[in-house]
Amino acid sequence: MTGVFDVLGPIMIGPSSSHTAGAVRIGRVARAILGDRVSRARILLHGSFAETYRGHGTDRALVAGLMGYATDDEKIREALEAAVREGLAVSFERADLGPVHPNTALLLLTSPSGRRVEVMGSSVGGGSVVITRINGFAVELTGEYNTLLTIHQDRKGVIAAVTAILAEADINIAFMRVSRQERGATALMLIEVDQPVAVWVLEQIRALGAVEQAMMIEPQ
């Protein structure tokens, strides 16, 4: 079934849903993954993003998302100037990121406390996005669901323990993906759920011995 959103697209600041609204959402999701205010951002632009980012406002849109602006915020047009005022240092580079969607950006972010994260995301049309990499881990995150992100030791029983905690809290899992770079090392798990994960549930997951990090990413 085709919905109104599919026909009309998102409420947004133009000129392009892919280059502007989608770019804002990539920035917002990346900020949520960092879990803090962004103080420094190095942004690598691929394909169409690299060729037209100034004319289509992709640079302003990505920075607006990193500052938490919504896709329909009039302040998007002045996002680069606002970033200077707020002490957010941003640089843009054209790069070949490999066999990825032409509207792709790799964001290397640093928080004021020194926390760092690398997020790759693609704007796939109509304002929709897919995050395809987090800190080198292959993922598939749309930012449309409440999402639990864990980084944990790759050992048996961890996934079962996390999902058991969610079941006990009556939280339904919509989609789940686990990615690892090497057997027995560190793994990253994304669990998209039908409702927010309460703080006390996160604390139970964080208390599991093998879990190094657990955070909740709200829909963006």
Secondary structure, 3 states (H helix, E strand, C coil): CCCHHHHHCCCCCCCCHHHHHHHHHHHHHHHHHHCCCCCEEEEEEEHHHHHHCCCCCHHHHHHHHHCCCCCCCHHHHHHHHHHHHCCCEEEEEECCCCCCCCCEEEEEEECCCCCEEEEEEEEEECCEEEEEEECCEEEEECCCCEEEEEEEECCCCHHHHHHHHHHHCCCCEEEEEEEECCCCCEEEEEEEECCCCCHHHHHHHHCCCCEEEEEEECCC
